[in-house]
Amino acid sequence: MISPKRRTSKARRDKRRKQTWKISMPNLVKCPKCGELAQSHRMCKNKNCQTYNGREVLPLAE
């Protein structure tokens, strides 16, 4: 069985690994009701809005 000739340094190992575990920013879209930025396919987090796909998801506390 073939074994490596030299030990791989931590820097070289981590350079190779960083490409696969890179975290990307979430996609933000404008809410059609209030206009605030929210993640796509998620409920609007605005306290006065709280809608998803044009429907009220959580009832507003009165």
PDB file of N, CA, C and O in Angstrom:
ATOM      1  N   MET A   1       0.841  -1.185   0.000  1.00  0.00           N
ATOM      2  CA  MET A   1       0.000   0.000   0.000  1.00  0.00           C
ATOM      3  C   MET A   1       0.886   1.248   0.000  1.00  0.00           C
ATOM      4  O   MET A   1       1.918   1.284   0.669  1.00  0.00           O
ATOM      5  N   ILE A   2       0.485   2.242  -0.735  1.00  0.00           N
ATOM      6  CA  ILE A   2       1.277   3.459  -0.857  1.00  0.00           C
ATOM      7  C   ILE A   2       0.992   4.368   0.324  1.00  0.00           C
ATOM      8  O   ILE A   2      -0.159   4.568   0.714  1.00  0.00           O
ATOM      9  N   SER A   3       2.062   4.917   0.886  1.00  0.00           N
ATOM     10  CA  SER A   3       1.914   5.882   1.977  1.00  0.00           C
ATOM     11  C   SER A   3       2.495   7.215   1.533  1.00  0.00           C
ATOM     12  O   SER A   3       3.365   7.242   0.661  1.00  0.00           O
ATOM     13  N   PRO A   4       2.031   8.335   2.118  1.00  0.00           N
ATOM     14  CA  PRO A   4       2.533   9.638   1.680  1.00  0.00           C
ATOM     15  C   PRO A   4       4.016   9.816   1.985  1.00  0.00           C
ATOM     16  O   PRO A   4       4.506   9.329   3.003  1.00  0.00           O
ATOM     17  N   LYS A   5       4.734  10.516   1.100  1.00  0.00           N
ATOM     18  CA  LYS A   5       6.171  10.740   1.280  1.00  0.00           C
ATOM     19  C   LYS A   5       6.433  11.775   2.369  1.00  0.00           C
ATOM     20  O   LYS A   5       7.365  11.631   3.161  1.00  0.00           O
ATOM     21  N   ARG A   6       5.597  12.832   2.405  1.00  0.00           N
ATOM     22  CA  ARG A   6       5.794  13.887   3.386  1.00  0.00           C
ATOM     23  C   ARG A   6       4.474  14.196   4.084  1.00  0.00           C
ATOM     24  O   ARG A   6       3.391  13.936   3.560  1.00  0.00           O
ATOM     25  N   ARG A   7       4.599  14.754   5.274  1.00  0.00           N
ATOM     26  CA  ARG A   7       3.410  15.133   6.038  1.00  0.00           C
ATOM     27  C   ARG A   7       2.815  16.403   5.435  1.00  0.00           C
ATOM     28  O   ARG A   7       3.550  17.320   5.069  1.00  0.00           O
ATOM     29  N   THR A   8       1.490  16.461   5.331  1.00  0.00           N
ATOM     30  CA  THR A   8       0.809  17.648   4.828  1.00  0.00           C
ATOM     31  C   THR A   8       0.676  18.651   5.955  1.00  0.00           C
ATOM     32  O   THR A   8       0.198  18.312   7.038  1.00  0.00           O
ATOM     33  N   SER A   9       1.098  19.893   5.708  1.00  0.00           N
ATOM     34  CA  SER A   9       1.039  20.916   6.757  1.00  0.00           C
ATOM     35  C   SER A   9      -0.411  21.303   7.033  1.00  0.00           C
ATOM     36  O   SER A   9      -1.295  21.055   6.213  1.00  0.00           O
ATOM     37  N   LYS A  10      -0.648  21.913   8.194  1.00  0.00           N
ATOM     38  CA  LYS A  10      -2.005  22.329   8.573  1.00  0.00           C
ATOM     39  C   LYS A  10      -2.529  23.399   7.628  1.00  0.00           C
ATOM     40  O   LYS A  10      -3.713  23.404   7.293  1.00  0.00           O
ATOM     41  N   ALA A  11      -1.666  24.297   7.201  1.00  0.00           N
ATOM     42  CA  ALA A  11      -2.086  25.366   6.292  1.00  0.00           C
ATOM     43  C   ALA A  11      -2.529  24.795   4.948  1.00  0.00           C
ATOM     44  O   ALA A  11      -3.561  25.196   4.409  1.00  0.00           O
ATOM     45  N   ARG A  12      -1.754  23.866   4.411  1.00  0.00           N
ATOM     46  CA  ARG A  12      -2.102  23.263   3.120  1.00  0.00           C
ATOM     47  C   ARG A  12      -3.389  22.449   3.226  1.00  0.00           C
ATOM     48  O   ARG A  12      -4.233  22.487   2.330  1.00  0.00           O
ATOM     49  N   ARG A  13      -3.532  21.719   4.319  1.00  0.00           N
ATOM     50  CA  ARG A  13      -4.741  20.926   4.548  1.00  0.00           C
ATOM     51  C   ARG A  13      -5.964  21.825   4.649  1.00  0.00           C
ATOM     52  O   ARG A  13      -7.002  21.531   4.055  1.00  0.00           O
ATOM     53  N   ASP A  14      -5.850  22.925   5.404  1.00  0.00           N
ATOM     54  CA  ASP A  14      -6.984  23.819   5.599  1.00  0.00           C
ATOM     55  C   ASP A  14      -7.333  24.606   4.342  1.00  0.00           C
ATOM     56  O   ASP A  14      -8.500  24.931   4.124  1.00  0.00           O
ATOM     57  N   LYS A  15      -6.339  24.917   3.512  1.00  0.00           N
ATOM     58  CA  LYS A  15      -6.615  25.585   2.231  1.00  0.00           C
ATOM     59  C   LYS A  15      -7.485  24.696   1.349  1.00  0.00           C
ATOM     60  O   LYS A  15      -8.382  25.179   0.657  1.00  0.00           O
ATOM     61  N   ARG A  16      -7.216  23.418   1.381  1.00  0.00           N
ATOM     62  CA  ARG A  16      -7.984  22.477   0.576  1.00  0.00           C
ATOM     63  C   ARG A  16      -9.407  22.340   1.104  1.00  0.00           C
ATOM     64  O   ARG A  16     -10.349  22.213   0.323  1.00  0.00           O
ATOM     65  N   ARG A  17      -9.567  22.366   2.413  1.00  0.00           N
ATOM     66  CA  ARG A  17     -10.877  22.151   3.027  1.00  0.00           C
ATOM     67  C   ARG A  17     -11.776  23.376   3.018  1.00  0.00           C
ATOM     68  O   ARG A  17     -12.996  23.227   3.081  1.00  0.00           O
ATOM     69  N   LYS A  18     -11.227  24.572   2.943  1.00  0.00           N
ATOM     70  CA  LYS A  18     -12.041  25.777   3.105  1.00  0.00           C
ATOM     71  C   LYS A  18     -13.060  25.962   1.983  1.00  0.00           C
ATOM     72  O   LYS A  18     -14.086  26.610   2.192  1.00  0.00           O
ATOM     73  N   GLN A  19     -12.805  25.416   0.814  1.00  0.00           N
ATOM     74  CA  GLN A  19     -13.709  25.613  -0.313  1.00  0.00           C
ATOM     75  C   GLN A  19     -15.025  24.874  -0.129  1.00  0.00           C
ATOM     76  O   GLN A  19     -16.061  25.359  -0.585  1.00  0.00           O
ATOM     77  N   THR A  20     -15.019  23.734   0.515  1.00  0.00           N
ATOM     78  CA  THR A  20     -16.243  22.951   0.625  1.00  0.00           C
ATOM     79  C   THR A  20     -17.118  23.394   1.787  1.00  0.00           C
ATOM     80  O   THR A  20     -18.327  23.166   1.760  1.00  0.00           O
ATOM     81  N   TRP A  21     -16.538  24.024   2.812  1.00  0.00           N
ATOM     82  CA  TRP A  21     -17.308  24.396   3.998  1.00  0.00           C
ATOM     83  C   TRP A  21     -17.591  25.883   4.049  1.00  0.00           C
ATOM     84  O   TRP A  21     -17.887  26.413   5.120  1.00  0.00           O
ATOM     85  N   LYS A  22     -17.508  26.567   2.929  1.00  0.00           N
ATOM     86  CA  LYS A  22     -17.732  28.001   2.895  1.00  0.00           C
ATOM     87  C   LYS A  22     -19.214  28.301   3.125  1.00  0.00           C
ATOM     88  O   LYS A  22     -20.078  27.685   2.501  1.00  0.00           O
ATOM     89  N   ILE A  23     -19.502  29.238   4.013  1.00  0.00           N
ATOM     90  CA  ILE A  23     -20.884  29.623   4.315  1.00  0.00           C
ATOM     91  C   ILE A  23     -21.257  30.809   3.436  1.00  0.00           C
ATOM     92  O   ILE A  23     -20.497  31.772   3.333  1.00  0.00           O
ATOM     93  N   SER A  24     -22.412  30.743   2.810  1.00  0.00           N
ATOM     94  CA  SER A  24     -22.856  31.825   1.942  1.00  0.00           C
ATOM     95  C   SER A  24     -23.956  32.623   2.646  1.00  0.00           C
ATOM     96  O   SER A  24     -24.631  32.124   3.546  1.00  0.00           O
ATOM     97  N   MET A  25     -24.114  33.853   2.219  1.00  0.00           N
ATOM     98  CA  MET A  25     -25.149  34.716   2.771  1.00  0.00           C
ATOM     99  C   MET A  25     -26.515  34.235   2.297  1.00  0.00           C
ATOM    100  O   MET A  25     -26.640  33.759   1.169  1.00  0.00           O
ATOM    101  N   PRO A  26     -27.550  34.352   3.145  1.00  0.00           N
ATOM    102  CA  PRO A  26     -28.886  33.942   2.708  1.00  0.00           C
ATOM    103  C   PRO A  26     -29.448  34.924   1.677  1.00  0.00           C
ATOM    104  O   PRO A  26     -29.119  36.110   1.692  1.00  0.00           O
ATOM    105  N   ASN A  27     -30.293  34.418   0.790  1.00  0.00           N
ATOM    106  CA  ASN A  27     -30.934  35.271  -0.201  1.00  0.00           C
ATOM    107  C   ASN A  27     -32.009  36.101   0.476  1.00  0.00           C
ATOM    108  O   ASN A  27     -32.871  35.564   1.171  1.00  0.00           O
ATOM    109  N   LEU A  28     -31.958  37.402   0.274  1.00  0.00           N
ATOM    110  CA  LEU A  28     -32.927  38.304   0.870  1.00  0.00           C
ATOM    111  C   LEU A  28     -33.823  38.871  -0.225  1.00  0.00           C
ATOM    112  O   LEU A  28     -33.344  39.285  -1.280  1.00  0.00           O
ATOM    113  N   VAL A  29     -35.127  38.886   0.037  1.00  0.00           N
ATOM    114  CA  VAL A  29     -36.104  39.451  -0.888  1.00  0.00           C
ATOM    115  C   VAL A  29     -36.984  40.434  -0.130  1.00  0.00           C
ATOM    116  O   VAL A  29     -37.092  40.358   1.094  1.00  0.00           O
ATOM    117  N   LYS A  30     -37.610  41.353  -0.849  1.00  0.00           N
ATOM    118  CA  LYS A  30     -38.505  42.322  -0.212  1.00  0.00           C
ATOM    119  C   LYS A  30     -39.860  41.696   0.069  1.00  0.00           C
ATOM    120  O   LYS A  30     -40.408  40.975  -0.765  1.00  0.00           O
ATOM    121  N   CYS A  31     -40.391  41.974   1.240  1.00  0.00           N
ATOM    122  CA  CYS A  31     -41.733  41.520   1.587  1.00  0.00           C
ATOM    123  C   CYS A  31     -42.733  42.328   0.762  1.00  0.00           C
ATOM    124  O   CYS A  31     -42.627  43.554   0.718  1.00  0.00           O
ATOM    125  N   PRO A  32     -43.703  41.680   0.104  1.00  0.00           N
ATOM    126  CA  PRO A  32     -44.650  42.433  -0.721  1.00  0.00           C
ATOM    127  C   PRO A  32     -45.581  43.328   0.090  1.00  0.00           C
ATOM    128  O   PRO A  32     -46.112  44.301  -0.445  1.00  0.00           O
ATOM    129  N   LYS A  33     -45.788  43.019   1.369  1.00  0.00           N
ATOM    130  CA  LYS A  33     -46.718  43.805   2.180  1.00  0.00           C
ATOM    131  C   LYS A  33     -46.044  45.019   2.825  1.00  0.00           C
ATOM    132  O   LYS A  33     -46.520  46.145   2.688  1.00  0.00           O
ATOM    133  N   CYS A  34     -44.916  44.777   3.538  1.00  0.00           N
ATOM    134  CA  CYS A  34     -44.286  45.879   4.278  1.00  0.00           C
ATOM    135  C   CYS A  34     -43.027  46.406   3.597  1.00  0.00           C
ATOM    136  O   CYS A  34     -42.621  47.533   3.880  1.00  0.00           O
ATOM    137  N   GLY A  35     -42.398  45.645   2.720  1.00  0.00           N
ATOM    138  CA  GLY A  35     -41.225  46.112   1.997  1.00  0.00           C
ATOM    139  C   GLY A  35     -39.900  45.853   2.694  1.00  0.00           C
ATOM    140  O   GLY A  35     -38.854  46.229   2.166  1.00  0.00           O
ATOM    141  N   GLU A  36     -39.911  45.229   3.850  1.00  0.00           N
ATOM    142  CA  GLU A  36     -38.659  44.912   4.546  1.00  0.00           C
ATOM    143  C   GLU A  36     -37.991  43.706   3.915  1.00  0.00           C
ATOM    144  O   GLU A  36     -38.649  42.880   3.282  1.00  0.00           O
ATOM    145  N   LEU A  37     -36.663  43.607   4.091  1.00  0.00           N
ATOM    146  CA  LEU A  37     -35.931  42.470   3.574  1.00  0.00           C
ATOM    147  C   LEU A  37     -36.140  41.264   4.478  1.00  0.00           C
ATOM    148  O   LEU A  37     -36.078  41.376   5.702  1.00  0.00           O
ATOM    149  N   ALA A  38     -36.385  40.122   3.872  1.00  0.00           N
ATOM    150  CA  ALA A  38     -36.593  38.880   4.612  1.00  0.00           C
ATOM    151  C   ALA A  38     -35.993  37.742   3.794  1.00  0.00           C
ATOM    152  O   ALA A  38     -35.811  37.877   2.584  1.00  0.00           O
ATOM    153  N   GLN A  39     -35.687  36.628   4.444  1.00  0.00           N
ATOM    154  CA  GLN A  39     -35.179  35.470   3.734  1.00  0.00           C
ATOM    155  C   GLN A  39     -36.275  34.905   2.836  1.00  0.00           C
ATOM    156  O   GLN A  39     -37.454  34.922   3.187  1.00  0.00           O
ATOM    157  N   SER A  40     -35.867  34.406   1.674  1.00  0.00           N
ATOM    158  CA  SER A  40     -36.849  33.843   0.759  1.00  0.00           C
ATOM    159  C   SER A  40     -37.416  32.553   1.331  1.00  0.00           C
ATOM    160  O   SER A  40     -36.712  31.808   2.014  1.00  0.00           O
ATOM    161  N   HIS A  41     -38.677  32.291   1.056  1.00  0.00           N
ATOM    162  CA  HIS A  41     -39.412  31.114   1.537  1.00  0.00           C
ATOM    163  C   HIS A  41     -39.495  31.063   3.061  1.00  0.00           C
ATOM    164  O   HIS A  41     -39.544  29.982   3.648  1.00  0.00           O
ATOM    165  N   ARG A  42     -39.512  32.233   3.700  1.00  0.00           N
ATOM    166  CA  ARG A  42     -39.638  32.325   5.152  1.00  0.00           C
ATOM    167  C   ARG A  42     -40.673  33.392   5.474  1.00  0.00           C
ATOM    168  O   ARG A  42     -40.984  34.243   4.640  1.00  0.00           O
ATOM    169  N   MET A  43     -41.200  33.340   6.688  1.00  0.00           N
ATOM    170  CA  MET A  43     -42.160  34.330   7.152  1.00  0.00           C
ATOM    171  C   MET A  43     -41.449  35.664   7.372  1.00  0.00           C
ATOM    172  O   MET A  43     -40.284  35.683   7.769  1.00  0.00           O
ATOM    173  N   CYS A  44     -42.133  36.770   7.121  1.00  0.00           N
ATOM    174  CA  CYS A  44     -41.592  38.098   7.387  1.00  0.00           C
ATOM    175  C   CYS A  44     -41.492  38.285   8.896  1.00  0.00           C
ATOM    176  O   CYS A  44     -42.448  38.006   9.620  1.00  0.00           O
ATOM    177  N   LYS A  45     -40.346  38.753   9.374  1.00  0.00           N
ATOM    178  CA  LYS A  45     -40.101  38.873  10.814  1.00  0.00           C
ATOM    179  C   LYS A  45     -40.561  40.213  11.381  1.00  0.00           C
ATOM    180  O   LYS A  45     -40.432  40.443  12.583  1.00  0.00           O
ATOM    181  N   ASN A  46     -41.088  41.088  10.552  1.00  0.00           N
ATOM    182  CA  ASN A  46     -41.573  42.388  11.021  1.00  0.00           C
ATOM    183  C   ASN A  46     -42.735  42.168  11.991  1.00  0.00           C
ATOM    184  O   ASN A  46     -43.641  41.384  11.712  1.00  0.00           O
ATOM    185  N   LYS A  47     -42.705  42.862  13.130  1.00  0.00           N
ATOM    186  CA  LYS A  47     -43.741  42.678  14.166  1.00  0.00           C
ATOM    187  C   LYS A  47     -45.137  43.047  13.656  1.00  0.00           C
ATOM    188  O   LYS A  47     -46.127  42.454  14.085  1.00  0.00           O
ATOM    189  N   ASN A  48     -45.223  44.015  12.749  1.00  0.00           N
ATOM    190  CA  ASN A  48     -46.523  44.461  12.254  1.00  0.00           C
ATOM    191  C   ASN A  48     -47.008  43.659  11.051  1.00  0.00           C
ATOM    192  O   ASN A  48     -48.180  43.747  10.683  1.00  0.00           O
ATOM    193  N   CYS A  49     -46.129  42.884  10.440  1.00  0.00           N
ATOM    194  CA  CYS A  49     -46.488  42.187   9.201  1.00  0.00           C
ATOM    195  C   CYS A  49     -46.740  40.691   9.460  1.00  0.00           C
ATOM    196  O   CYS A  49     -47.889  40.250   9.422  1.00  0.00           O
ATOM    197  N   GLN A  50     -45.701  39.921   9.718  1.00  0.00           N
ATOM    198  CA  GLN A  50     -45.743  38.476   9.980  1.00  0.00           C
ATOM    199  C   GLN A  50     -46.614  37.730   8.964  1.00  0.00           C
ATOM    200  O   GLN A  50     -47.548  37.014   9.327  1.00  0.00           O
ATOM    201  N   THR A  51     -46.284  37.915   7.692  1.00  0.00           N
ATOM    202  CA  THR A  51     -47.026  37.236   6.630  1.00  0.00           C
ATOM    203  C   THR A  51     -46.090  36.341   5.836  1.00  0.00           C
ATOM    204  O   THR A  51     -44.874  36.531   5.838  1.00  0.00           O
ATOM    205  N   TYR A  52     -46.676  35.368   5.161  1.00  0.00           N
ATOM    206  CA  TYR A  52     -45.949  34.517   4.230  1.00  0.00           C
ATOM    207  C   TYR A  52     -46.871  34.233   3.061  1.00  0.00           C
ATOM    208  O   TYR A  52     -47.994  33.767   3.252  1.00  0.00           O
ATOM    209  N   ASN A  53     -46.412  34.506   1.871  1.00  0.00           N
ATOM    210  CA  ASN A  53     -47.162  34.247   0.645  1.00  0.00           C
ATOM    211  C   ASN A  53     -48.516  34.970   0.648  1.00  0.00           C
ATOM    212  O   ASN A  53     -49.515  34.446   0.155  1.00  0.00           O
ATOM    213  N   GLY A  54     -48.524  36.177   1.211  1.00  0.00           N
ATOM    214  CA  GLY A  54     -49.734  36.990   1.210  1.00  0.00           C
ATOM    215  C   GLY A  54     -50.732  36.656   2.302  1.00  0.00           C
ATOM    216  O   GLY A  54     -51.804  37.259   2.352  1.00  0.00           O
ATOM    217  N   ARG A  55     -50.412  35.707   3.183  1.00  0.00           N
ATOM    218  CA  ARG A  55     -51.319  35.326   4.262  1.00  0.00           C
ATOM    219  C   ARG A  55     -50.689  35.632   5.609  1.00  0.00           C
ATOM    220  O   ARG A  55     -49.467  35.568   5.748  1.00  0.00           O
ATOM    221  N   GLU A  56     -51.504  35.964   6.604  1.00  0.00           N
ATOM    222  CA  GLU A  56     -51.011  36.201   7.943  1.00  0.00           C
ATOM    223  C   GLU A  56     -50.723  34.851   8.599  1.00  0.00           C
ATOM    224  O   GLU A  56     -51.601  33.992   8.670  1.00  0.00           O
ATOM    225  N   VAL A  57     -49.498  34.668   9.074  1.00  0.00           N
ATOM    226  CA  VAL A  57     -49.083  33.376   9.611  1.00  0.00           C
ATOM    227  C   VAL A  57     -49.343  33.312  11.108  1.00  0.00           C
ATOM    228  O   VAL A  57     -49.986  32.377  11.585  1.00  0.00           O
ATOM    229  N   LEU A  58     -48.859  34.283  11.844  1.00  0.00           N
ATOM    230  CA  LEU A  58     -49.064  34.330  13.274  1.00  0.00           C
ATOM    231  C   LEU A  58     -50.048  35.449  13.603  1.00  0.00           C
ATOM    232  O   LEU A  58     -49.880  36.563  13.106  1.00  0.00           O
ATOM    233  N   PRO A  59     -51.052  35.199  14.408  1.00  0.00           N
ATOM    234  CA  PRO A  59     -51.985  36.285  14.743  1.00  0.00           C
ATOM    235  C   PRO A  59     -51.293  37.353  15.580  1.00  0.00           C
ATOM    236  O   PRO A  59     -50.496  37.042  16.465  1.00  0.00           O
ATOM    237  N   LEU A  60     -51.602  38.613  15.293  1.00  0.00           N
ATOM    238  CA  LEU A  60     -51.015  39.719  16.017  1.00  0.00           C
ATOM    239  C   LEU A  60     -51.574  39.764  17.438  1.00  0.00           C
ATOM    240  O   LEU A  60     -52.773  39.580  17.649  1.00  0.00           O
ATOM    241  N   ALA A  61     -50.694  40.011  18.408  1.00  0.00           N
ATOM    242  CA  ALA A  61     -51.150  40.127  19.814  1.00  0.00           C
ATOM    243  C   ALA A  61     -51.848  41.461  19.998  1.00  0.00           C
ATOM    244  O   ALA A  61     -51.317  42.504  19.618  1.00  0.00           O
ATOM    245  N   GLU A  62     -53.022  41.427  20.572  1.00  0.00           N
ATOM    246  CA  GLU A  62     -53.786  42.670  20.762  1.00  0.00           C
ATOM    247  C   GLU A  62     -53.823  43.064  22.216  1.00  0.00           C
ATOM    248  O   GLU A  62     -54.421  44.082  22.564  1.00  0.00           O
TER     249      GLU A  62
END
